[in-house]
Amino acid sequence: MKLFVLHTLMATPLRSICKASFCSSSKHLKGGVSMVQGASRGIGLEFVRQLLEKTEKDHVVATCRNPSGATGLLELKRRFEERLDIQQLDLTVESTIEASANFIRERYGSLNLLINASGVLSIPDVLHPETTLSKVQKSSLLFTYEVNAVGPILVIKHMWPLLKVGGASGTERDVAVIANLSARVGSIGDNRLGGWHSYRSSKAALNQLTKTISVEFARRKDPVICILLHPGTVDTDLSRPFQRNVPEDKLFTKEFSVQKLLSIINNAKSSDNGKFFAWDGQEIPW
Ligand SMILES: NC(=O)c1ccc[n+]([C@@H]2O[C@H](COP(=O)([O-])OP(=O)(O)OC[C@H]3O[C@@H](n4cnc5c(N)ncnc54)[C@H](OP(=O)(O)O)[C@@H]3O)[C@@H](O)[C@H]2O)c1
């Protein structure tokens, strides 16, 4: 009987065993573990691509609402089968956030970098950025707040116990990093044009929530920092309906923007905790 079990184990590829149950060797990885939340398309998908292409050992957990429809991610999965995990996560359903945290805990034990890359500005026939106060609706304000501010904070709440220094090949970071994708229009000090009430205020709320968390991390002397990033105006589905008045040289490709943002992330230090950076490393006023 014992021999039969041994024979069966020897005949089973290691990967299948790991998939069927907990694989302890995966907790002793050489590279780091990053999570990109909101990875189905746009800037999030580009983060996943660059994190995988620019390192040889790092692992990425990419989350999105509908993994089977995330064609860009599935294509990356075919190229980086061993180093990319795709998990279902909808920011408006906290149990899916908790399930992703449990997955990371069991598979990797810890996390070195968390990027919240999701966001919503408009949805055809559902959500339109307001041009005047008379167009402001309670439902748009609350929906945008839920996706852009509440969701990313719940993700941090569940991932926080997993965050540890280390990983990410090619970086000398002495802190684990949480990077939340915000937007310059979320700056109250920089608000000269008005409009986009829901989006602006949801990003301002994300900024305040992130700053609040950063104060707690510092007080506890946790080796974890959180930063806010403005990616510039980037050619994605989010900006496409609003690109008409953007000068050509001010409309960035996803590749360029993410390269700049990763450089900020990879060079982040404890003194950056709670700061709001633009793509070029300049600090943005609150
Ligand atoms: N593009 C720009 O010019 C620009 C400028 C300033 C700031 N930003 C910020 O940068 C971030 C990325 O923007 P982007 O241009 O890459 O936008 P995008 O191409 O529209 O992608 C948005 C992402 O958010 C995800 N998402 C939306 N609602 C979600 C939910 N309830 N749960 C989980 N994921 C959800 C989408 O997933 P689905 O595929 O499931 O919808 C998608 O992956 C956002 O925070 C945005 O506000 C962008």
The ligand as an SDF file (V2000), in Angstrom:
LIG
                    3D

 48 52  0  0  0  0  0  0  0  0999 V2000
   -6.0850   56.6860  -18.5340 N   0  0  0  0  0  0  0  0  0  0  0  0
   -5.8580   57.8830  -18.0150 C   0  0  0  0  0  0  0  0  0  0  0  0
   -5.6450   58.8620  -18.7360 O   0  0  0  0  0  0  0  0  0  0  0  0
   -5.8430   58.0740  -16.5220 C   0  0  0  0  0  0  0  0  0  0  0  0
   -5.5460   59.3560  -16.0240 C   0  0  0  0  0  0  0  0  0  0  0  0
   -5.5040   59.5530  -14.6460 C   0  0  0  0  0  0  0  0  0  0  0  0
   -5.7410   58.5000  -13.7890 C   0  0  0  0  0  0  0  0  0  0  0  0
   -6.0590   57.2490  -14.3060 N   0  0  0  0  0  0  0  0  0  0  0  0
   -6.3210   56.1820  -13.3420 C   0  0  0  0  0  0  0  0  0  0  0  0
   -5.5140   55.0500  -13.6640 O   0  0  0  0  0  0  0  0  0  0  0  0
   -6.2080   53.8580  -13.3070 C   0  0  0  0  0  0  0  0  0  0  0  0
   -6.2510   52.9110  -14.5130 C   0  0  0  0  0  0  0  0  0  0  0  0
   -7.0120   53.5430  -15.5380 O   0  0  0  0  0  0  0  0  0  0  0  0
   -7.0780   52.9670  -17.0290 P   0  0  0  0  0  0  0  0  0  0  0  0
   -6.8790   54.1120  -17.9220 O   0  0  0  0  0  0  0  0  0  0  0  0
   -6.2200   51.7670  -17.1460 O   0  0  0  0  0  0  0  0  0  0  0  0
   -8.6220   52.5460  -17.0900 O   0  0  0  0  0  0  0  0  0  0  0  0
   -9.3590   51.4000  -17.9460 P   0  0  0  0  0  0  0  0  0  0  0  0
   -8.5660   51.0480  -19.1440 O   0  0  0  0  0  0  0  0  0  0  0  0
  -10.7590   51.8880  -18.1140 O   0  0  0  0  0  0  0  0  0  0  0  0
   -9.3370   50.1450  -16.9300 O   0  0  0  0  0  0  0  0  0  0  0  0
  -10.0390   50.2370  -15.7580 C   0  0  0  0  0  0  0  0  0  0  0  0
   -9.8630   48.9560  -14.9780 C   0  0  0  0  0  0  0  0  0  0  0  0
  -10.6230   49.0300  -13.7590 O   0  0  0  0  0  0  0  0  0  0  0  0
  -11.3540   47.8230  -13.6200 C   0  0  0  0  0  0  0  0  0  0  0  0
  -12.5560   47.9450  -12.8160 N   0  0  0  0  0  0  0  0  0  0  0  0
  -13.5820   48.7880  -12.9880 C   0  0  0  0  0  0  0  0  0  0  0  0
  -14.5340   48.5410  -12.0660 N   0  0  0  0  0  0  0  0  0  0  0  0
  -14.0800   47.5140  -11.3050 C   0  0  0  0  0  0  0  0  0  0  0  0
  -14.6020   46.7870  -10.2040 C   0  0  0  0  0  0  0  0  0  0  0  0
  -15.7940   47.0260   -9.6690 N   0  0  0  0  0  0  0  0  0  0  0  0
  -13.8490   45.7860   -9.6600 N   0  0  0  0  0  0  0  0  0  0  0  0
  -12.6270   45.5020  -10.1640 C   0  0  0  0  0  0  0  0  0  0  0  0
  -12.1030   46.1440  -11.2140 N   0  0  0  0  0  0  0  0  0  0  0  0
  -12.8200   47.1360  -11.7660 C   0  0  0  0  0  0  0  0  0  0  0  0
  -11.6820   47.4500  -15.0620 C   0  0  0  0  0  0  0  0  0  0  0  0
  -12.1020   46.0980  -15.1100 O   0  0  0  0  0  0  0  0  0  0  0  0
  -13.1900   45.5590  -16.1930 P   0  0  0  0  0  0  0  0  0  0  0  0
  -12.4290   45.1910  -17.4150 O   0  0  0  0  0  0  0  0  0  0  0  0
  -13.8200   44.4040  -15.5030 O   0  0  0  0  0  0  0  0  0  0  0  0
  -14.1700   46.6820  -16.4390 O   0  0  0  0  0  0  0  0  0  0  0  0
  -10.3530   47.7230  -15.7300 C   0  0  0  0  0  0  0  0  0  0  0  0
   -9.4480   46.6750  -15.5220 O   0  0  0  0  0  0  0  0  0  0  0  0
   -7.5900   54.2800  -12.7990 C   0  0  0  0  0  0  0  0  0  0  0  0
   -7.5520   54.3820  -11.3900 O   0  0  0  0  0  0  0  0  0  0  0  0
   -7.7500   55.6710  -13.3970 C   0  0  0  0  0  0  0  0  0  0  0  0
   -8.6370   56.4680  -12.6310 O   0  0  0  0  0  0  0  0  0  0  0  0
   -6.0940   57.0180  -15.6370 C   0  0  0  0  0  0  0  0  0  0  0  0
  1  2  1  0
  2  3  2  0
  2  4  1  0
  4  5  1  0
  4 48  2  0
  5  6  2  0
  6  7  1  0
  7  8  2  0
  8  9  1  0
  8 48  1  0
  9 10  1  0
  9 46  1  0
 10 11  1  0
 11 12  1  0
 11 44  1  0
 12 13  1  0
 13 14  1  0
 14 15  2  0
 14 16  1  0
 14 17  1  0
 17 18  1  0
 18 19  2  0
 18 20  1  0
 18 21  1  0
 21 22  1  0
 22 23  1  0
 23 24  1  0
 23 42  1  0
 24 25  1  0
 25 26  1  0
 25 36  1  0
 26 27  1  0
 26 35  1  0
 27 28  2  0
 28 29  1  0
 29 30  1  0
 29 35  2  0
 30 31  1  0
 30 32  2  0
 32 33  1  0
 33 34  2  0
 34 35  1  0
 36 37  1  0
 36 42  1  0
 37 38  1  0
 38 39  2  0
 38 40  1  0
 38 41  1  0
 42 43  1  0
 44 45  1  0
 44 46  1  0
 46 47  1  0
M  CHG  2   8   1  16  -1
M  END
$$$$
